[in-house]
């Protein structure tokens, strides 16, 4: 049997059951009359309950952040092992408790302070009452002069694999930041344990971060790793600042208070087990196992899908560039205006290029190597410089080979007639595409194009199927594919020439990867490069008027109200809105009731209605 619910609550209940002799929770609750319940609030970092004692008095129990609870106390229990008598809380007592808080927090323990206060009657005589319920007291009004009972330290051990997942995230260029409501020392110890906080990292508390100006926050955020004692608003502000700086932001959360940050982020991850329904609705992805390592898996799969699209696009553009230029040049240069590649041959190439290549290149599972590169910047082109380098390099190689075979095959003795030459060009062109698929399995400048090959049997089967189909087309394609009628259509040297030139595509791809991307980038003219906005100058609507002088705040609010009224409901109202001066005139005894009740005509001819005023009174006529 175990408790189900919040980890903090269940830990306290298990401790009370094991060491304090607590009975079943249902019996404990039934034996006490609850007078008022104070739910947990992330702003005050505590929760409380008021219960009725046997003598008719009332007692307020509160638990929450230890240092905050200590500041609300004026007395402390002398010796809990003997009785519940209390004594004034001295400076030495405060220092002893603070030292204990720091000692627990430095060992990554979350400290919870337990305090109480007795009242002769409920509700107290001088306490402020809540609107709508006179028996409910405003918590802040009685949350003082408390008695310190004790403090517990709760350790939430890291899940297995979290430090490794954080390390892989950092390797992938993802900066992991921890935003928590825990004590600063507790958050620091946990962050060091899981690898989030490094030597150059900065740790701050929520109120300190919240009170900084926008420009100061932008200067601190690149080094900020831990935000302790934070509120949901601090988390939302941090997400807003990161997005304004041009970063792609992913947020994890499980509580209702995390919903604003989850909704504002580019990608929101909510917890499927402990997460609330509000958090799940506000997020984009739900982690069914509540494990941080699943975020790394999502990162790998996201990059795998993006890479699949890019691989196919890179291969398709290479084939298109080569086929279009080859077809156009050979058709223009020939006497009969006939292309070296016929319509049926281009149809077969198109089948390789679209259907089969997409299936082969898009079915690669995510590899650990995809985490070795930095993430792409926001708004980056889908075709990177590395891709353009491979597309142009392979197209140049394939065009050079096909043009040499087309124009020099007869003079070099490779082909004896035009039919054999055209068949050789077609055969070589297809084999270059087959082997170029292997180059397109990698989009970076690494040379291992066989990584994860055995995990993608679709790629292997499709390559064998296309190779076998090409051999059959050459031998039995005949008239439909415009294959040479000679027997055999291609000799041994011609077959060797086509296959070897196709294999050389892999060598050419390795040579292209040796060319630095920076060199290619410097060769691109400035007017072709995409201009980026200067980060940090974007101003959100909620902060547009934050820098206004205080004297203009009222004017700003009035103008905003008038603007909203003018552009919204006012234009759609069916009744006439009168100026106050005209309204006074209509209520004057010198104006007849029939005038005030007459429905004026709108410019469109439709009737609009004004509300008839009541009979004038002496107060109405008072100037």
C-alpha positions as CSV (number, residue, x, y, z in Angstrom):
1,X,0.0,0.0,0.0
2,X,1.3,3.4,-0.9
3,X,0.0,7.0,-1.1
4,X,-0.9,8.5,-4.4
5,X,-0.5,12.2,-5.2
6,X,2.1,14.9,-4.9
7,X,5.5,13.6,-4.1
8,X,6.0,16.2,-1.3
9,X,2.6,15.2,0.3
10,X,3.2,11.5,0.0
11,X,6.7,11.8,1.5
12,X,5.3,13.7,4.5
13,X,2.5,11.1,4.9
14,X,4.9,8.2,4.7
15,X,7.2,9.8,7.3
16,X,4.3,10.5,9.6
17,X,3.0,6.9,9.3
18,X,6.5,5.3,9.8
19,X,7.9,7.5,12.6
20,X,5.0,9.6,14.2
21,X,2.5,6.8,14.6
22,X,-0.1,8.3,12.3
23,X,-3.1,6.1,11.6
24,X,-5.1,5.8,8.4
25,X,-5.5,9.2,6.7
26,X,-9.2,8.9,6.4
27,X,-9.6,8.4,10.1
28,X,-7.3,11.3,10.9
29,X,-9.4,13.6,8.7
30,X,-12.7,12.4,10.0
31,X,-11.6,13.1,13.6
32,X,-10.9,16.8,12.9
33,X,-13.4,19.5,11.9
34,X,-12.0,21.7,9.1
35,X,-13.0,25.4,9.4
36,X,-11.1,26.8,6.5
37,X,-8.7,25.5,3.9
38,X,-5.9,27.6,2.4
39,X,-4.7,26.0,-0.9
40,X,-1.1,26.1,-2.0
41,X,-0.1,29.3,-3.8
42,X,3.1,29.6,-5.7
43,X,3.4,33.3,-4.7
44,X,3.4,32.8,-1.0
45,X,5.0,29.3,-1.2
46,X,2.8,27.7,1.4
47,X,-0.5,26.1,2.2
48,X,-2.6,25.9,5.4
49,X,-5.7,24.6,7.1
50,X,-7.7,25.8,10.1
51,X,-9.1,23.1,12.4
52,X,-11.3,23.2,15.5
53,X,-9.7,22.1,18.8
54,X,-11.5,20.1,21.5
55,X,-11.9,23.2,23.7
56,X,-13.7,25.1,21.0
57,X,-10.6,27.1,19.9
58,X,-9.1,27.1,16.4
59,X,-5.6,26.3,15.2
60,X,-4.0,27.3,11.9
61,X,-1.5,24.8,10.5
62,X,0.8,26.0,7.7
63,X,3.6,24.3,5.8
64,X,5.8,25.7,3.1
65,X,9.2,27.0,2.2
66,X,11.3,26.9,5.3
67,X,12.9,30.4,5.2
68,X,9.5,32.0,4.4
69,X,7.9,30.1,7.3
70,X,10.7,31.2,9.6
71,X,10.1,34.9,8.8
72,X,6.5,34.6,9.9
73,X,7.3,33.1,13.3
74,X,7.6,34.9,16.6
75,X,7.9,31.9,18.9
76,X,9.2,28.3,18.8
77,X,8.4,25.1,20.6
78,X,10.8,24.5,23.5
79,X,11.1,20.7,23.4
80,X,8.7,18.8,21.1
81,X,9.6,15.5,22.8
82,X,8.1,16.7,26.1
83,X,5.2,19.1,25.4
84,X,3.9,21.8,23.1
85,X,4.9,24.8,25.2
86,X,6.5,27.5,23.3
87,X,9.1,30.3,23.9
88,X,9.9,33.5,22.1
89,X,12.0,33.0,18.9
90,X,15.4,34.5,19.6
91,X,18.1,35.5,17.1
92,X,20.1,32.5,18.1
93,X,17.2,30.2,17.3
94,X,16.8,31.9,13.9
95,X,20.4,31.4,13.1
96,X,20.3,27.8,14.2
97,X,17.3,27.1,11.9
98,X,18.9,28.9,9.0
99,X,22.1,26.9,9.4
100,X,20.0,23.7,9.4
101,X,18.2,24.9,6.2
102,X,21.5,25.5,4.5
103,X,22.9,22.2,5.6
104,X,19.8,20.3,4.2
105,X,19.7,22.4,1.1
106,X,23.4,21.8,0.3
107,X,22.7,18.1,0.3
108,X,19.9,18.6,-2.3
109,X,17.1,18.3,0.2
110,X,13.9,20.2,-0.2
111,X,13.1,21.8,3.2
112,X,9.6,22.2,4.4
113,X,8.8,24.3,7.4
114,X,5.9,23.4,9.7
115,X,4.3,26.2,11.8
116,X,1.0,26.9,13.6
117,X,-1.0,29.6,15.4
118,X,-3.9,29.3,17.9
119,X,-7.0,31.4,18.0
120,X,-9.6,31.7,20.8
121,X,-12.5,31.7,18.4
122,X,-13.1,31.4,14.7
123,X,-13.3,33.6,12.8
124,X,-11.0,36.0,14.8
125,X,-12.6,39.3,15.9
126,X,-10.3,41.7,14.2
127,X,-9.5,39.6,11.1
128,X,-10.5,40.8,7.6
129,X,-13.2,38.7,6.1
130,X,-13.3,37.5,2.5
131,X,-16.0,39.0,0.2
132,X,-19.0,36.8,-0.1
133,X,-18.3,34.6,2.9
134,X,-18.0,36.2,6.3
135,X,-16.8,32.9,7.9
136,X,-13.7,32.8,5.7
137,X,-10.8,35.0,6.8
138,X,-8.2,36.5,4.5
139,X,-5.1,34.4,5.0
140,X,-2.5,37.1,4.7
141,X,-4.2,39.0,7.6
142,X,-3.6,36.2,10.1
143,X,-0.4,34.8,8.6
144,X,1.9,36.3,11.3
145,X,3.0,35.7,14.9
146,X,3.3,32.0,14.1
147,X,4.9,29.3,16.2
148,X,7.7,27.3,14.6
149,X,7.2,23.5,15.1
150,X,10.0,22.0,13.0
151,X,11.4,21.3,9.6
152,X,11.7,18.3,7.4
153,X,14.1,17.6,4.6
154,X,12.8,15.7,1.5
155,X,15.1,14.3,-1.1
156,X,13.8,13.6,-4.6
157,X,16.5,11.5,-6.1
158,X,17.3,12.0,-9.8
159,X,15.9,9.5,-12.2
160,X,18.3,7.1,-13.7
161,X,19.7,8.5,-16.9
162,X,19.0,12.2,-16.3
163,X,22.6,13.3,-16.0
164,X,23.4,11.4,-19.3
165,X,20.3,13.0,-21.0
166,X,21.4,16.5,-19.9
167,X,24.9,15.7,-21.2
168,X,23.5,14.7,-24.6
169,X,21.4,17.8,-24.7
170,X,24.4,20.0,-24.2
171,X,26.3,18.0,-26.9
172,X,23.4,18.7,-29.2
173,X,23.6,22.4,-28.6
174,X,20.6,22.6,-26.3
175,X,21.0,24.7,-23.2
176,X,19.1,23.2,-20.2
177,X,17.8,25.6,-17.6
178,X,16.1,24.6,-14.4
179,X,13.2,26.8,-13.1
180,X,12.0,25.7,-9.7
181,X,10.3,26.9,-6.6
182,X,12.9,25.2,-4.3
183,X,15.5,26.9,-2.1
184,X,18.5,28.4,-3.9
185,X,20.9,26.1,-2.3
186,X,18.7,23.0,-3.0
187,X,18.3,24.0,-6.6
188,X,22.1,24.6,-6.9
189,X,22.9,21.2,-5.4
190,X,20.4,19.4,-7.7
191,X,21.6,21.3,-10.8
192,X,25.2,20.4,-10.1
193,X,24.3,16.7,-9.6
194,X,22.5,16.4,-12.9
195,X,25.0,18.5,-14.8
196,X,22.9,21.6,-15.5
197,X,25.0,24.1,-13.6
198,X,28.6,24.4,-14.7
199,X,31.4,26.8,-13.6
200,X,30.3,29.6,-15.9
201,X,26.6,29.1,-15.1
202,X,24.6,31.6,-13.0
203,X,22.0,30.9,-10.4
204,X,19.4,33.5,-9.4
205,X,16.2,33.7,-7.4
206,X,12.9,34.6,-9.0
207,X,12.2,38.0,-7.3
208,X,15.8,39.1,-8.1
209,X,15.4,38.2,-11.8
210,X,11.9,39.6,-11.9
211,X,12.9,43.1,-10.7
212,X,15.6,43.5,-13.3
213,X,15.0,45.6,-16.4
214,X,14.5,43.9,-19.8
215,X,18.0,44.8,-21.0
216,X,19.6,43.5,-17.8
217,X,17.7,40.3,-18.1
218,X,18.9,39.9,-21.7
219,X,22.5,40.3,-20.5
220,X,22.1,37.7,-17.8
221,X,20.0,35.0,-19.6
222,X,22.9,33.6,-21.7
223,X,24.7,32.6,-18.5
224,X,21.5,31.8,-16.4
225,X,21.2,28.1,-15.6
226,X,19.0,27.9,-12.5
227,X,16.1,30.1,-11.4
228,X,15.2,29.3,-7.8
229,X,12.2,30.4,-5.7
230,X,10.5,31.3,-8.9
231,X,6.9,31.9,-9.7
232,X,5.0,30.9,-12.8
233,X,5.3,34.5,-14.0
234,X,9.1,34.2,-13.8
235,X,9.0,31.1,-16.0
236,X,6.8,32.9,-18.5
237,X,9.1,36.0,-18.5
238,X,12.1,33.8,-19.1
239,X,10.4,32.1,-22.1
240,X,9.4,35.5,-23.5
241,X,12.9,36.8,-23.2
242,X,14.4,33.8,-24.9
243,X,12.0,34.0,-27.8
244,X,12.7,37.7,-28.2
245,X,16.4,36.8,-28.5
246,X,15.7,34.5,-31.4
247,X,15.9,31.2,-29.5
248,X,13.8,28.2,-30.0
249,X,12.3,27.4,-26.6
250,X,11.0,24.1,-25.2
251,X,9.4,24.0,-21.8
252,X,8.5,21.1,-19.5
253,X,5.9,21.3,-16.8
254,X,3.2,19.4,-15.0
255,X,1.2,21.9,-13.0
256,X,-1.6,24.3,-13.8
257,X,0.7,27.2,-13.1
258,X,3.0,26.0,-15.9
259,X,0.3,26.4,-18.5
260,X,1.2,30.0,-19.5
261,X,4.9,29.1,-20.2
262,X,3.9,25.8,-21.9
263,X,1.6,27.7,-24.2
264,X,4.1,30.5,-24.9
265,X,7.0,28.1,-25.7
266,X,7.7,26.9,-29.2
267,X,7.3,23.3,-27.9
268,X,5.6,22.4,-24.6
269,X,6.3,19.1,-22.9
270,X,3.8,18.1,-20.2
271,X,3.9,15.0,-18.0
272,X,1.4,12.3,-18.8
273,X,1.3,10.7,-15.3
274,X,1.6,13.6,-12.8
275,X,0.6,16.4,-15.2
276,X,-2.7,18.2,-14.8
277,X,-5.3,18.5,-17.6
278,X,-4.6,22.2,-18.0
279,X,-0.9,21.5,-18.5
280,X,-1.6,18.8,-21.0
281,X,-4.0,21.0,-23.0
282,X,-1.4,23.8,-23.1
283,X,1.4,21.6,-24.3
284,X,2.3,20.2,-27.7
285,X,3.8,16.9,-26.6
286,X,2.8,14.7,-23.6
287,X,5.5,12.5,-22.0
288,X,3.8,9.3,-21.1
289,X,6.6,8.2,-18.8
290,X,7.3,11.6,-17.1
291,X,11.0,11.0,-17.9
292,X,13.4,13.7,-19.0
293,X,15.3,11.2,-21.2
294,X,12.2,11.1,-23.4
295,X,12.8,14.7,-24.4
296,X,16.2,13.6,-25.9
297,X,14.3,10.9,-27.8
298,X,11.9,13.5,-29.1
299,X,14.8,15.7,-30.1
300,X,16.4,12.8,-32.0
301,X,13.1,12.0,-33.8
302,X,12.5,15.6,-34.6
303,X,15.9,15.9,-36.2
304,X,15.4,12.6,-38.0
305,X,12.2,13.8,-39.6
306,X,13.8,17.1,-40.6
307,X,16.8,15.2,-42.0
308,X,14.5,12.8,-44.0
309,X,12.9,15.8,-45.8
310,X,16.3,17.4,-46.5
311,X,17.9,14.1,-47.7
312,X,15.1,13.6,-50.3
313,X,15.2,17.3,-51.3
314,X,19.0,17.2,-51.8
315,X,18.8,14.0,-53.9
316,X,15.8,15.3,-56.0
317,X,17.5,18.6,-56.8
318,X,20.7,16.9,-57.9
319,X,18.7,14.6,-60.3
320,X,16.6,17.4,-61.6
321,X,19.5,19.8,-62.3
322,X,21.5,17.1,-64.1
323,X,18.5,15.7,-66.1
324,X,17.2,19.1,-67.2
325,X,20.6,20.4,-68.3
326,X,21.5,17.2,-70.0
327,X,18.2,16.9,-71.8
328,X,18.3,20.5,-73.0
329,X,21.9,20.7,-74.1
330,X,21.8,17.3,-76.0
331,X,18.4,18.2,-77.7
332,X,19.7,21.6,-78.8
333,X,23.1,20.3,-80.1
334,X,21.7,17.3,-82.0
335,X,20.7,17.6,-85.7
336,X,17.3,16.0,-85.2
337,X,16.7,17.9,-82.0
338,X,16.4,14.6,-80.1
339,X,17.5,14.3,-76.5
340,X,19.8,11.6,-75.3
341,X,17.2,10.7,-72.6
342,X,13.9,9.7,-74.0
343,X,10.5,10.2,-72.4
344,X,10.3,6.6,-71.1
345,X,13.8,6.8,-69.7
346,X,13.0,10.0,-67.9
347,X,9.9,8.4,-66.5
348,X,12.0,5.6,-65.1
349,X,14.4,8.1,-63.6
350,X,11.5,10.1,-62.2
351,X,10.2,6.9,-60.5
352,X,13.6,6.4,-58.9
353,X,13.9,10.0,-57.9
354,X,10.4,10.4,-56.4
355,X,8.8,7.2,-55.1
356,X,11.6,4.8,-54.4
357,X,14.2,7.4,-53.3
358,X,11.7,9.0,-50.9
359,X,10.9,5.6,-49.3
360,X,14.6,4.7,-49.1
361,X,15.9,8.0,-47.7
362,X,12.9,8.8,-45.4
363,X,12.9,5.6,-43.4
364,X,16.3,6.0,-41.7
365,X,15.8,5.8,-37.9
366,X,17.3,8.5,-35.7
367,X,21.0,8.0,-35.0
368,X,23.1,9.3,-32.0
369,X,25.2,11.1,-34.5
370,X,22.4,13.6,-35.2
371,X,23.0,15.0,-31.6
372,X,26.6,15.9,-32.5
373,X,25.6,19.0,-34.4
374,X,24.3,22.3,-33.3
375,X,20.6,23.1,-33.8
376,X,19.6,25.3,-36.7
377,X,18.8,28.9,-36.0
378,X,15.2,30.1,-36.2
379,X,14.2,30.9,-39.7
380,X,17.1,29.0,-41.3
381,X,16.6,27.9,-44.9
382,X,15.6,24.3,-45.5
383,X,18.6,23.9,-47.9
384,X,21.8,24.6,-46.0
385,X,25.2,25.6,-47.4
386,X,26.3,22.0,-46.9
387,X,23.4,20.8,-49.0
388,X,24.0,23.3,-51.7
389,X,27.6,22.3,-51.8
390,X,26.7,18.6,-52.3
391,X,23.9,19.4,-54.9
392,X,26.1,21.6,-57.1
393,X,29.2,19.4,-56.7
394,X,27.4,16.2,-57.7
395,X,25.5,17.9,-60.5
396,X,28.8,19.2,-62.0
397,X,30.4,15.7,-61.8
398,X,27.3,14.0,-63.3
399,X,27.1,16.6,-66.1
400,X,30.8,16.3,-66.9
401,X,30.6,12.5,-67.1
402,X,27.5,12.4,-69.3
403,X,28.7,15.1,-71.6
404,X,32.0,13.4,-72.1
405,X,30.3,10.1,-72.8
406,X,27.8,11.7,-75.2
407,X,30.3,13.8,-77.2
408,X,33.5,11.7,-76.9
409,X,32.3,8.1,-76.7
410,X,32.7,7.5,-80.4
411,X,36.1,9.1,-80.7
412,X,37.5,7.2,-77.8
413,X,36.1,3.9,-79.0
414,X,33.8,3.3,-76.0
415,X,30.7,3.1,-78.2
416,X,30.6,2.0,-81.9
417,X,27.3,3.7,-82.8
418,X,24.9,6.3,-81.5
419,X,22.5,3.8,-80.0
420,X,25.1,2.2,-77.9
421,X,26.3,5.7,-76.9
422,X,22.8,6.8,-75.8
423,X,22.3,3.6,-73.9
424,X,25.7,4.0,-72.2
425,X,24.7,7.6,-71.2
426,X,21.4,6.4,-69.8
427,X,22.9,3.5,-68.0
428,X,25.7,5.6,-66.4
429,X,23.2,8.3,-65.4
430,X,21.0,5.8,-63.5
431,X,24.0,4.2,-61.8
432,X,25.3,7.6,-60.6
433,X,21.9,8.3,-59.1
434,X,21.8,4.9,-57.4
435,X,25.2,5.4,-55.7
436,X,24.5,9.1,-55.0
437,X,21.6,7.9,-52.7
438,X,24.3,6.6,-50.4
439,X,25.9,10.1,-50.3
440,X,22.6,11.6,-49.3
441,X,22.3,9.5,-46.2
442,X,24.4,12.1,-44.5
443,X,23.7,15.9,-44.5
444,X,26.8,16.9,-42.6
445,X,30.5,16.8,-43.4
446,X,31.2,13.5,-41.8
447,X,32.3,10.6,-44.0
448,X,30.5,7.6,-42.5
449,X,27.6,7.3,-45.0
450,X,27.0,3.7,-43.7
451,X,26.0,4.7,-40.2
452,X,22.8,2.9,-39.1
453,X,22.6,1.2,-42.5
454,X,21.6,-2.2,-41.1
455,X,18.7,-0.6,-39.2
456,X,17.1,0.5,-42.4
457,X,16.3,-2.6,-44.5
458,X,14.1,-0.5,-46.8
459,X,17.1,1.3,-48.1
460,X,19.0,-1.9,-48.8
461,X,16.1,-3.7,-50.4
462,X,15.1,-0.7,-52.6
463,X,18.7,-0.3,-53.8
464,X,18.9,-3.9,-54.8
465,X,15.5,-3.7,-56.4
466,X,16.4,-0.6,-58.5
467,X,19.8,-2.1,-59.5
468,X,18.1,-5.3,-60.6
469,X,15.5,-3.4,-62.5
470,X,18.1,-1.4,-64.3
471,X,20.0,-4.5,-65.4
472,X,16.7,-6.0,-66.7
473,X,15.9,-2.8,-68.6
474,X,19.2,-2.8,-70.4
475,X,19.0,-6.4,-71.4
476,X,15.2,-6.8,-72.2
477,X,14.0,-3.1,-72.3
478,X,14.3,-3.0,-76.1
479,X,12.1,-0.6,-78.0
480,X,10.1,0.8,-75.0
481,X,13.2,2.2,-73.3
482,X,15.1,2.9,-76.6
483,X,17.8,0.5,-75.7
484,X,20.5,-0.3,-78.4
485,X,19.3,-3.2,-80.6
486,X,22.9,-4.6,-80.8
487,X,23.6,-7.9,-79.0
488,X,24.6,-7.4,-76.3
489,X,23.2,-3.9,-75.8
490,X,26.1,-3.1,-73.5
491,X,29.5,-4.7,-73.7
492,X,31.6,-5.7,-70.6
493,X,33.7,-2.5,-70.7
494,X,30.6,-0.4,-71.1
495,X,29.1,-2.0,-68.0
496,X,32.3,-1.5,-66.1
497,X,32.4,2.1,-67.2
498,X,28.8,2.8,-66.1
499,X,29.2,1.1,-62.7
500,X,32.7,2.5,-61.9
501,X,31.6,6.0,-62.8
502,X,28.6,5.5,-60.5
503,X,30.8,4.3,-57.6
504,X,33.1,7.4,-58.1
505,X,30.0,9.5,-57.0
506,X,30.8,8.3,-53.5
507,X,34.4,9.4,-53.8
508,X,33.3,12.8,-55.2
509,X,30.9,13.2,-52.3
510,X,33.8,12.6,-49.8
511,X,35.9,15.2,-51.6
512,X,33.1,17.7,-51.6
513,X,32.7,17.3,-47.8
514,X,36.4,18.3,-47.4
515,X,35.5,21.8,-48.7
516,X,34.9,24.1,-45.7
517,X,31.4,25.5,-45.5
518,X,32.9,28.9,-44.5
519,X,34.6,29.1,-47.8
520,X,31.4,28.5,-49.7
521,X,29.6,31.1,-47.5
522,X,32.2,33.7,-48.3
523,X,31.7,33.1,-52.0
524,X,28.0,33.9,-51.8
525,X,27.1,37.5,-52.7
526,X,25.8,39.6,-49.8
527,X,22.5,40.4,-51.5
528,X,21.7,36.6,-51.7
529,X,22.1,36.1,-48.0
530,X,19.1,36.3,-45.8
531,X,19.1,39.3,-43.6
532,X,18.4,38.7,-39.9
533,X,16.8,41.1,-37.5
534,X,19.0,42.3,-34.7
535,X,18.1,40.2,-31.6
536,X,16.8,42.0,-28.6
537,X,14.8,44.7,-30.3
538,X,11.5,42.9,-30.5
539,X,8.9,44.3,-28.1
540,X,5.9,42.3,-27.1
541,X,2.4,43.8,-26.7
542,X,2.4,43.3,-23.0
543,X,5.7,45.3,-22.6
544,X,5.1,47.9,-25.2
545,X,4.3,50.6,-22.6
546,X,6.4,49.4,-19.7
547,X,8.9,52.2,-20.1
548,X,6.3,55.0,-20.0
549,X,6.7,57.6,-17.2
550,X,4.3,57.0,-14.3
551,X,2.7,60.4,-15.0
552,X,1.5,59.1,-18.4
553,X,0.2,55.8,-17.1
554,X,-3.4,57.0,-16.7
555,X,-3.4,58.6,-20.1
556,X,-2.1,55.3,-21.6
557,X,-4.8,53.3,-19.9
558,X,-7.6,55.7,-21.0
559,X,-6.3,55.7,-24.6
560,X,-6.2,51.9,-24.6
561,X,-9.7,51.7,-23.4
562,X,-11.0,54.2,-25.9
563,X,-9.2,52.4,-28.7
564,X,-10.7,49.1,-27.7
565,X,-14.2,50.5,-27.4
566,X,-14.0,52.4,-30.7
567,X,-12.6,49.4,-32.7
568,X,-14.8,46.8,-31.0
569,X,-18.3,46.8,-29.7
570,X,-19.1,50.4,-30.2
571,X,-19.1,50.1,-34.0
572,X,-21.6,47.2,-33.8
573,X,-24.1,48.7,-31.3
574,X,-27.6,49.2,-32.5
575,X,-28.5,51.9,-30.1
576,X,-27.4,55.6,-30.2
577,X,-24.7,56.7,-27.8
578,X,-25.4,60.3,-26.8
579,X,-23.0,62.9,-25.5
580,X,-23.4,63.6,-21.8
581,X,-24.4,67.2,-22.6
582,X,-27.2,66.0,-24.9
583,X,-28.2,63.5,-22.3
584,X,-28.7,66.2,-19.7
585,X,-30.8,68.2,-22.2
586,X,-33.1,65.2,-22.8
587,X,-33.7,64.8,-19.1
588,X,-34.5,68.5,-18.6
589,X,-38.2,69.3,-17.8
590,X,-38.2,71.7,-20.7
591,X,-38.0,68.7,-23.1
592,X,-41.0,66.6,-23.7
593,X,-41.1,62.9,-23.1
594,X,-41.9,62.3,-26.7
595,X,-38.7,63.8,-27.8
596,X,-36.6,61.6,-25.5
597,X,-38.4,58.5,-26.7
598,X,-38.3,59.2,-30.4
599,X,-36.1,56.8,-32.2
600,X,-33.6,58.7,-34.4
601,X,-32.8,57.5,-37.8
602,X,-29.3,56.1,-38.6
603,X,-27.6,57.1,-41.8
604,X,-28.4,53.7,-43.2
605,X,-32.1,54.2,-42.6
606,X,-32.3,51.6,-39.8
607,X,-33.9,52.4,-36.6
608,X,-31.7,52.9,-33.5
609,X,-33.1,53.0,-30.0
610,X,-32.2,55.2,-27.1
611,X,-33.2,54.2,-23.6
612,X,-36.0,56.5,-22.3
613,X,-35.0,58.3,-19.1
614,X,-37.0,58.2,-16.0
615,X,-39.1,61.1,-14.7
616,X,-36.9,64.0,-13.6
617,X,-36.3,64.4,-9.9
618,X,-34.9,67.2,-7.8
619,X,-31.5,65.6,-7.8
620,X,-31.5,65.4,-11.6
621,X,-32.0,69.2,-11.8
622,X,-29.4,70.0,-9.2
623,X,-26.5,71.7,-11.1
